[in-house]
Amino acid sequence: MIQGILFLLAALVFVPLAVRLGLGSILGYLVAGVVIGPVGFALVSDPTAILHASELGVVLMLFVIGLELEPQRLWAMRAAVFGGGALQMAVCAALLMPVGLLLGWSWQASLVAALALALSSTAIVVGILQERHLMDVPVGRNGFSMLLFQDIAAIPLLALAAALGSQNAPSVSSGHGHSSPLLQIGAVLAVVLAGRYVAYPAMRFIARLPVRELFTGFALLLVLGVAALMESVGLSMGLGAFLAGVLLASS
């Protein structure tokens, strides 16, 4: 309870100040976190617990974004997602990898570091795009497409890092615990089919009932359930929440 009050108090102090200075609310939230966190006054005693709460906020945010994208619109963005997203990561990695080589790193370490630095924070970038009303203009849609590709590419990058690392440690067991791509694809297909043949009929039934809270509860159960399923197979919880939102967009 005390920590919750501190979060709200820090946000009420630093976010309006950052907005007044023209820095944006996102930077205000970051400054508030630094001030009350371990680097600042250490008013937060358990940052790990707070991390889980913040992940839930990101999941719900991406779910709401998914609700604004119908499947037909998302399919129309496929060139920007896989073309523009792949190009962005390739260009950034090509520019950053020589830095690692100049520092004396191996080409494997330089490649993994460059690809990791090519990734962006979906929560921060989407927050900025929404704050500046850029989500519905071409630059915002292209930026979001790149973020979506990065979420999809994160798991293959982890597999690549494990494969490159195993070259220098051949004696390590190959059971690194990653879910297989087939399992991940199967989970995504299961979500799509369940949304079409289970979620839609269930929503129609609940919508006929005179209790509005049930519909809200079902939506929360759906988004958190899909997010948990995606996490269990090694995919991003945010990606699962976004997928759930897209499935409900045309309902």
N, C-alpha and C positions, 0 to 999 in steps of 0.2 A: 504494500500500500504506500509506504513512504517513498519507495523508488518510483512508483507510478506518479506520485505528486511531483517529484523532482523532474521527471521527464516532461510533464506538462508545463511546469514552471519555466524550465530551460527553453522549451519551444516558444512559449509566450513572450519570452524576453528576446531571444536571438533571431527568431524568424521575422517578426515585424521589423527589427533593426536591419536585417539583411535586405529585406524588400525595400525599405526606405532608402537604403544606399544603392539600390539598383543591382544588387548581387543575386537576387532570386531566393526563393524560399528553400530550395534544395541545399544551397550553401549554408543557409541559416541553421537548418537541421544538423548538418555536419559539424558546424562550429559548436552547436549546443551539445552534441555528443562528445566532442573533444573536451569541452570544459568540464563536464560532469563525469567523464570517463577516467580510466587509470592514468592517462597522460596528464590530465588536468587536476581537478580537486579530488579525484578518486571517490566521488560520491556514489558510484555504482559498484556494488560489491561482487556481483556475479554477471560479468559481461556475456558468458556463454548462455545463460538462461535468457538474457535479453535477445541474443541472436536468434533463438527459436521464435520468439514473439515477432521479431522483425521479418523473419522468413514468412510467417503467416500473413503479414501485411503485404509483402510482395506477391504472394500467391493470389490473394484476393484482388489486388490491383490488376494483375495479368488476366484474371478471370473476367473482370469488368471490361478490359480492352478486348478480349475475345468475344464478348457479347456484342460488340460494335462491328464485328467482321463476320459477315455471312460466308458460308463455304464457297459460294461462287466468287465473291470478292477476294477471298484468300487464294483461290486457284488462279485468279487473274494476276496475283502478285508473285506467282511462282518464279518468273524470270528475275524479278528484283530480289527475291529471297535467295535463290540458289546462284544466280549470276552475279548480282551486285554484292551479296554477302561473301561469296567465295573470292571475288575480286578484291574486296576490301581487306580480307584477312591475308590474302596472298601478297598484296602490295605492302601492307604493314609489316608482315614477317620478312619480306625481302629487304626492307629498309632497316629493320632492327637486328637481323641475324649477323650482319657484319660487325656490329658493335660487340657482340659476344665473342666473335672470333678475334677481334682486336684486343680483347681483355684476356686472351689466352685460353678461353674455354674450348672444349671439343665441339665438333660440328653438331653432335647430337644435343649437347646441352644448349648450344646457341639456337638451334632450331626450336627446341621445346620452349625455351624462354621467349623467343620471338613470337611464336604462336600464342603463348599465354598472354603476352603484353598486347597482342592484337585484339584480345577480347575486351568488351566493355561491360559496365554495370547496367543491366537492363532497368533496374529500379530507378537509378539516378537519371539516365538518359530519357526514359519515358516520362518521368516526373517533370523534367525540363521541357520536353515537347508539349506536354499537356498544359503546363503553366503558361507557355507562350502561344498556345492555340495553334500548334504546328502539326498536330496529328492528321488533319484532314487536307493538308497541302502536300504537293509532291515531295518536298525535302523531308517532311516528317514521315511520310509513308515509306520513302526509300531508307531513311534512317531506321525505322522500326523493322523493315525487312532485313536489314543487316543484323540487327539485334536478334531477330528470330533465328537467322541462320547460325549465329554464334551459339545460341542455346542448343541448337541441334548438333552443332559440331563439337561441343564441349566433351561429350563422351568419347567419340573417336580420337580426340586429342589425348585423353587420358590413356586410351589403349596404345596410342603411338608412343607416349612417354614411357609406358611400361615396357613396350617392345624394344625401344632404343636403350633403355636402362638395362635390360636383360642381356644385351650384347656384351656389356662390361662385367656382368656377373652371371656366367653360365651355370654356376652351381646352384643358383637359387631355384626353388621349385617353381614350376610354371603355373601353379594354381593361385593366381593373384586375386581371384574372387570377383572379377568383373562379370556381369551378365552378358550372355551371348547376344549378338545383333539380331539373331532370329527370335529370341525371346522378347527383345525390345520391340521389334516390328509386330510380333504377335500381340503384345500388350496394347499397342496403339490400335491395331485392327479390332481387338476386343472392345476397346473403348468406343470406337466408331460404331460398331454393330450394336453394342449395348445402348448407346445413346439413341440410335435409330429405332430399335425394336423394343426397348425396355423403358428408357427414360421418357420418350415422347408419350406413350400410353399412360405412364404413371402420372405425368404432369397434367394430362387431360383429365384424369380421374380426380386428382387433387384440386384442380381448378374448379371443378363442379361443387366442391365442398364449401360451406360458408365460413371456413376458418382460414383466413389469409396467412396466418403464421405458419401453417403447414407447408405452404408453397415456399416460403422463405427458408424454412428448415430443410426442405427437400433440396433446394438449390445449394445450400451450404453443405449438406451431406454429399451431394454429387461432386462439387468442386474439390472438397477435401478428400473424398474417396479416390477420385481420379489422380489427384496430386500424390497421394500416398502410394497408389499403384505404380505410377511412373518412377517414384523414388525407389521402390522396391526392386525394380528391374534396372536401376542404374541411370535413369534419365532425370532431368530436372523437374522438381516439383512445380516450378513456374511454368514450364512447358506443358505439363499435364493440366494445370489450371487454365492455361490459355486454350488448350484443346477442348476442355469442357465448355468454356465460354463460346467457342466457335460452334460446337454442336448444339448449344441452346439458342444461338443467334437466330436461327430460322424456325424456331419452335413457335 
